[in-house]
Amino acid sequence: MKLFSHQQEALKQTEGFQNIAFYHGMGTGKTYTGSQAMFRFGNKVNLVICQKSKVVDWVEHFEEQYNIPTFDLTFKDDFKAFTDITTDKDLLQGCQNEFLIGVINYELAWRRKKELKDLKDFTLMLDESSLIQNPKAKQTKFIMSLKPSHVILLSGTPVGGKYENLWTQCRLLGWKIRQDIYDQTYVNWDKIEVQGIPHRIVNKEDPYKNVDRLKQKLRSHGAVFLKTEEALDLPSQRFQIVRVDSSGDYRKFMKYGSVVIHTGVYDHLINGEWDGKTYDDLHELTADSSLTKLLYARQLCSIYSKEKHQAVRDLIQSTQDRLIIFYNFNGELDRLKKICQEEHRPVSEINGHNKDLTAYQEESNSVTLVQYQSGSMGLNLQDANKMIFYSLPLSSEHFEQAKKRIHRIGQEKTCFYYILICRNSVEEQILQTLEERKDFTDELFKEND
């Protein structure tokens, strides 16, 4: 296996560590670096936990690149065979395979924790280790309860600019610092009350402290930081914010907290037959909490924004090249698919219900619609060099990871990004927050003075 120089250097820097983290920028080939580290540890039993959408990719990676039969633990037969062998000392000793590798997604690993908790003398590799930030989450608690002899963490955005979420990964690296001590040492907290109940939030003006010390401690426990730009000679990235007017419905909703949306008309069907009547299709949006107010405000800037519909149509019409469009809500998917159909563009889609890249792979003028939660991490879409953010996520990780789906190894063209924003709306505030968190992520990756 021929590795890039940055991968070889990362492996060299982690020699001698029992647990390691490759916090490498997106598109730098962490899959290969992590695999080589896993083989270097030399454990016969190896467990890879990743996103659901990446299970097949990991299985194919080990089988095609290393010719190692790999268990897809999302299948019951593979799971039973893997756990039967790896939890029985006699069967394990009698197995002729040099490496036994099982791949499973985070959610299913927790549901099958009863069998996996019995694994011993194994290497645990977490792809996108940023997914275990919450120490109270069931999935995180399960992973923290495992007792691997070696741990490998892979992430391009380990905390998405929020250092308060890094403690779980510190512990997996073997840094035995209590969470309360970590919080006191590295995070500036403010105390507030919400309806008489005390809460704490990170200080907005000066959120973190002792950052250089934090980075030094992480490096002393096997973490290697590497930005994409430092590792690869990739083409440039160009960003353009495309602003459209906020709708009257948005302004009415923000002023009164409620609005009735007229989304067109529909024909009433009875047993598949039109009854000759046409009805208004109306939706009432009412903000009964701060969360629903934010949700509906975002949807009024995307699903129900005719101005944004036209903006994305204009962008689609402006090129016959492949396009990648990121979105949040199912209602956005329906609208985007309709626009693509009207523009006679072949469509691929990746979301919680469907992963179909046929059009992307076969049609040079395809439009690939990707939901952040399902496709912002791990996808290789470098056959395209143009990306549209139809709406913005609330997660800085999803935003930064999404950008790298096209800006990665194999990309030879300048990458163009179009961020659609409604003027004077919540989207401008969201974009500002995402950019601030990016600044903190960049700071974490900087070398110490």
C-alpha positions in Angstrom: 0.0 0.0 0.0 1.6 3.3 -1.2 0.8 6.1 1.3 1.1 9.8 0.9 3.9 11.5 2.8 1.4 13.1 5.2 0.0 9.7 6.0 3.4 8.2 6.5 4.4 11.1 8.8 1.2 10.7 10.9 1.9 7.0 11.4 5.5 7.8 12.4 4.3 10.4 15.0 2.0 7.9 16.6 4.5 5.1 17.0 4.6 3.8 20.6 1.1 5.1 21.5 -1.5 2.6 22.7 -4.4 4.9 21.6 -4.2 7.4 18.8 -6.3 10.0 17.0 -5.9 11.2 13.5 -7.6 14.5 13.5 -6.9 15.1 9.8 -8.8 17.5 7.6 -11.5 16.1 5.4 -10.4 14.4 2.2 -6.9 13.5 3.4 -7.4 9.8 3.3 -7.9 9.0 7.0 -9.4 5.7 6.1 -6.0 4.4 4.9 -4.0 6.0 7.7 -6.4 4.5 10.3 -6.3 1.1 8.6 -2.5 1.0 8.5 -2.4 1.9 12.2 -4.8 -0.9 13.0 -2.7 -3.4 11.2 0.4 -2.1 13.0 -1.3 -2.7 16.4 -1.6 -6.3 15.2 -4.7 -7.4 17.2 -6.5 -10.3 15.6 -9.9 -8.9 16.5 -10.8 -5.4 15.2 -14.1 -3.5 15.4 -14.8 -0.5 13.3 -17.8 1.7 14.2 -18.9 4.3 11.7 -22.0 6.1 10.3 -24.6 3.8 8.8 -24.0 5.2 5.3 -20.3 4.3 5.5 -20.6 0.6 6.6 -20.5 -0.8 3.1 -17.6 1.6 2.1 -15.5 0.3 5.0 -16.3 -3.4 4.2 -15.3 -2.8 0.6 -12.2 -0.9 1.6 -10.8 -3.8 3.6 -11.8 -6.5 1.0 -10.7 -4.6 -2.1 -7.6 -2.8 -0.8 -6.3 -5.4 1.6 -8.0 -8.6 0.4 -9.3 -9.3 3.9 -12.7 -10.9 4.3 -14.7 -8.5 6.4 -17.9 -9.0 8.5 -20.7 -6.5 7.8 -22.2 -6.6 11.3 -25.4 -5.0 10.2 -26.4 -8.4 8.9 -27.5 -10.9 11.6 -25.6 -13.8 10.0 -22.3 -11.9 9.8 -22.8 -10.5 13.3 -23.4 -14.0 14.8 -20.4 -15.4 13.0 -18.2 -12.6 14.1 -19.2 -12.6 17.8 -19.2 -16.5 18.0 -15.6 -16.5 16.9 -14.3 -13.5 18.7 -15.9 -14.3 22.1 -14.9 -18.0 22.2 -11.2 -18.5 23.0 -11.0 -21.9 21.3 -12.7 -20.8 18.1 -10.6 -17.7 18.0 -7.3 -19.7 18.4 -8.4 -22.1 15.7 -9.3 -19.4 13.2 -6.7 -19.2 10.5 -7.4 -15.5 9.6 -4.7 -13.1 10.5 -7.2 -10.3 11.1 -10.9 -10.5 11.9 -12.6 -7.2 11.1 -16.2 -6.3 11.9 -17.9 -3.1 10.7 -21.0 -1.7 12.4 -22.8 1.7 12.7 -23.1 3.6 15.9 -26.8 3.1 16.5 -26.8 -0.7 15.8 -23.6 -1.2 18.0 -25.5 0.2 21.0 -28.5 -2.1 20.3 -26.3 -5.1 20.1 -24.2 -4.1 23.1 -24.9 -7.3 25.0 -22.7 -9.4 22.6 -20.1 -6.7 21.7 -19.3 -5.9 25.4 -17.7 -9.4 25.7 -15.0 -8.5 23.1 -11.4 -8.7 24.5 -7.9 -7.9 23.2 -9.3 -6.0 20.3 -8.6 -2.7 18.4 -11.5 -0.3 18.3 -11.6 2.2 15.5 -14.2 5.0 15.5 -14.8 6.7 12.2 -16.1 10.3 12.7 -15.3 10.1 16.4 -17.0 13.5 16.7 -20.3 11.6 16.9 -19.6 10.5 20.5 -19.5 14.0 22.0 -22.3 13.7 24.4 -21.2 11.6 27.5 -24.9 11.1 28.5 -26.0 9.6 25.2 -26.6 5.8 25.2 -24.4 5.2 22.3 -21.5 7.1 23.9 -21.9 5.4 27.3 -21.8 2.0 25.6 -18.6 2.9 23.6 -17.0 4.3 26.7 -17.8 1.0 28.6 -15.9 -1.1 26.0 -12.4 -2.3 27.0 -10.3 -2.4 23.8 -6.5 -2.8 24.0 -6.1 -0.1 21.4 -8.3 2.8 20.2 -8.1 4.7 16.9 -10.1 7.9 16.5 -10.7 9.5 13.0 -12.2 12.9 12.5 -11.7 16.0 10.4 -13.9 18.0 12.8 -13.4 16.4 16.3 -15.6 18.9 18.1 -17.0 21.3 15.5 -15.4 24.3 17.2 -16.9 23.4 20.6 -14.2 22.3 23.0 -16.6 21.5 25.7 -17.5 18.4 23.7 -14.0 16.9 23.5 -13.9 15.2 26.9 -15.1 11.8 25.8 -12.5 11.5 23.1 -9.8 12.6 25.6 -10.8 9.7 27.9 -10.7 7.2 25.0 -7.2 8.3 24.2 -6.3 7.4 27.8 -6.2 10.8 29.3 -7.7 10.2 32.8 -9.1 13.6 33.4 -12.4 14.0 35.2 -15.1 15.8 33.2 -15.5 18.5 35.9 -11.8 19.2 36.0 -11.7 19.3 32.2 -14.6 21.8 32.2 -12.9 24.0 34.8 -9.6 24.0 33.1 -10.5 24.6 29.5 -14.0 26.2 29.3 -15.4 29.5 30.5 -18.9 28.9 31.7 -21.7 31.4 32.6 -24.5 30.5 34.9 -28.1 31.4 33.8 -31.6 30.6 35.0 -34.4 29.4 32.7 -37.8 29.4 34.3 -36.1 29.3 37.7 -33.9 26.3 36.9 -30.1 26.9 36.9 -28.2 26.2 33.7 -24.7 26.9 32.4 -23.7 28.0 29.0 -20.3 28.8 27.4 -19.4 32.4 27.6 -19.9 33.9 24.1 -17.2 36.6 24.3 -14.4 34.4 25.8 -15.5 30.7 25.6 -12.2 28.8 26.1 -9.0 29.0 28.0 -5.6 27.2 28.1 -6.1 26.1 24.5 -2.3 25.6 23.9 -2.2 23.4 26.9 -5.2 21.4 25.7 -3.5 20.8 22.3 -0.2 19.8 24.0 -2.1 17.3 26.3 -3.9 15.8 23.3 -0.7 15.4 21.3 1.0 13.8 24.3 -1.8 11.2 24.3 -1.5 10.3 20.6 -3.5 12.9 18.7 -2.1 14.2 15.4 -3.7 17.3 13.9 -3.4 18.0 10.2 -5.3 20.5 8.1 -6.3 19.6 4.5 -4.4 22.5 3.1 -1.2 21.3 4.8 -1.5 17.8 3.6 -2.6 18.1 0.0 -2.0 20.4 -3.0 -5.7 20.8 -3.7 -7.3 23.4 -6.0 -8.7 26.6 -4.5 -12.1 27.0 -3.0 -14.4 30.0 -3.9 -17.5 30.9 -1.9 -20.3 33.1 -3.0 -23.2 34.1 -0.8 -26.4 34.4 -2.9 -28.9 36.6 -1.0 -32.6 36.6 -1.8 -35.4 38.6 -0.2 -37.2 37.2 2.8 -40.9 36.5 2.1 -43.8 38.4 3.5 -44.9 35.2 5.3 -41.5 35.1 7.0 -41.8 38.7 8.2 -45.4 38.1 9.4 -44.4 35.0 11.3 -41.5 36.7 13.0 -43.7 39.6 14.1 -46.8 37.7 15.1 -45.5 34.2 15.8 -48.0 32.6 13.5 -48.8 32.5 9.8 -51.0 30.5 7.3 -49.0 29.3 4.3 -50.7 29.0 0.9 -48.6 26.4 -0.9 -50.8 26.0 -4.0 -53.9 24.0 -4.9 -54.6 20.3 -5.1 -57.2 18.1 -6.8 -59.3 16.0 -4.5 -59.2 12.3 -5.5 -61.8 9.7 -4.4 -60.7 6.1 -5.2 -58.2 7.5 -7.6 -60.8 9.6 -9.5 -60.9 13.4 -9.5 -64.2 14.7 -8.0 -64.0 17.8 -10.1 -63.1 20.1 -7.2 -59.9 22.0 -6.4 -58.9 23.0 -2.9 -56.4 25.4 -1.4 -53.4 23.7 0.2 -52.9 25.6 3.4 -50.5 25.1 6.3 -50.6 27.0 9.6 -47.3 27.5 11.3 -47.4 28.6 15.0 -44.5 29.2 17.3 -45.5 27.6 20.6 -41.9 27.4 21.8 -38.5 28.8 21.0 -37.6 25.6 19.2 -40.6 25.5 17.0 -40.1 29.2 16.2 -36.5 28.5 15.0 -37.7 25.4 13.1 -40.5 27.3 11.3 -38.3 30.3 10.7 -35.8 28.1 8.9 -38.5 26.3 6.9 -40.0 29.7 5.8 -36.5 30.5 4.4 -36.3 27.2 2.5 -39.4 25.0 1.9 -41.8 28.0 1.6 -39.5 30.5 0.0 -40.4 31.2 -3.6 -37.4 33.5 -3.8 -35.0 30.7 -2.9 -36.8 28.3 -5.2 -36.0 30.7 -8.1 -32.4 31.2 -6.9 -31.6 27.5 -7.0 -33.4 27.2 -10.3 -31.2 29.9 -11.7 -28.1 28.2 -10.4 -29.1 24.9 -11.9 -29.8 26.5 -15.3 -26.4 28.3 -15.2 -24.4 25.1 -15.7 -24.6 21.6 -17.2 -21.9 20.4 -14.9 -22.6 18.0 -12.0 -24.1 19.8 -9.0 -24.2 18.8 -5.3 -27.0 20.4 -3.3 -27.2 20.1 0.5 -30.5 20.4 2.3 -32.1 19.8 5.7 -35.8 19.0 5.5 -37.9 16.5 3.5 -40.0 19.3 2.2 -36.9 20.8 0.7 -36.2 17.5 -1.0 -39.6 17.4 -2.6 -39.2 21.0 -3.9 -35.7 20.4 -5.2 -36.7 17.2 -7.0 -39.5 19.0 -8.7 -37.3 21.8 -9.9 -34.7 19.3 -11.2 -37.5 17.4 -13.0 -38.8 20.6 -14.6 -35.2 21.4 -15.7 -34.8 17.9 -17.1 -31.8 17.1 -14.9 -31.0 13.5 -13.7 -31.1 13.2 -9.9 -29.3 11.2 -7.3 -30.2 11.5 -3.7 -28.7 10.6 -0.3 -30.9 10.8 2.8 -32.2 8.6 5.6 -34.4 6.7 3.3 -32.4 6.4 0.1 -28.8 6.3 -1.1 -28.7 6.3 -4.9 -25.7 7.7 -6.7 -26.5 6.2 -10.1 -27.2 9.5 -11.9 -24.1 11.1 -10.2 -21.9 8.3 -11.5 -23.3 8.0 -15.0 -24.6 11.5 -16.0 -22.2 14.5 -16.3 -25.2 16.9 -15.8 -26.6 15.2 -12.8 -27.8 17.0 -9.6 -27.1 15.1 -6.4 -29.4 16.0 -3.4 -27.8 15.3 -0.1 -29.3 15.6 3.4 -26.8 16.9 5.9 -27.5 14.2 8.5 -27.0 11.4 6.1 -24.3 12.6 3.7 -22.1 15.4 5.1 -19.5 12.9 6.4 -17.5 10.4 4.4 -18.9 10.7 0.9 -16.5 11.0 -2.0 -18.1 13.3 -4.6 -15.0 14.8 -6.2 -16.3 14.2 -9.7 -18.3 17.4 -9.1 -16.7 20.8 -8.3 -19.9 22.9 -7.7 -21.9 22.8 -4.5 -25.1 24.6 -3.4 -26.1 25.0 0.2 -29.8 25.3 -0.2 -30.3 25.8 3.5 -27.9 25.8 6.4 -27.4 23.2 9.1 -27.2 24.1 12.8 -24.1 21.9 13.2 -20.7 23.4 12.3 -19.4 19.8 11.8 -22.0 19.1 9.1 -21.3 22.4 7.4 -17.5 22.0 7.3 -17.7 18.3 6.4 -20.1 19.0 3.6 -17.7 21.4 1.9 -15.1 18.6 1.8 -17.2 16.1 -0.2 -15.9 17.7 -3.4 -12.6 19.2 -2.1 -10.6 16.1 -1.5 -8.0 13.7 -3.0 -8.7 13.4 -6.7 -10.2 16.9 -7.2 -8.4 18.8 -9.9 -10.7 21.7 -10.5 -11.4 24.9 -8.5 -14.4 24.2 -6.2 -17.3 26.6 -6.2 -19.7 26.9 -3.3 -23.0 28.9 -3.4 -24.6 29.6 0.0 -28.3 30.7 -0.4 -29.4 33.1 2.3 -32.6 35.0 3.0 -31.8 38.6 3.8 -32.6 39.9 7.3 -33.5 36.4 8.5 -32.4 33.8 11.0 -30.2 32.3 8.2 -27.8 35.2 8.6 -27.4 34.6 12.3 -26.9 30.8 11.7 -24.2 31.5 9.1 -22.4 33.8 11.5 -22.4 31.2 14.2 -21.1 28.5 11.8 -18.2 30.8 10.8 -17.4 31.5 14.5 -17.2 27.7 15.3 -15.0 27.2 12.2 -12.6 29.7 13.7 -12.4 27.6 16.9 -11.9 24.4 14.9 -9.0 26.1 13.0 -7.5 27.2 16.3 -7.4 23.6 17.5 -5.5 22.5 14.4 -2.9 25.2 14.7 0.6 24.3 15.8 1.7 25.6 19.2 4.0 28.6 19.3 
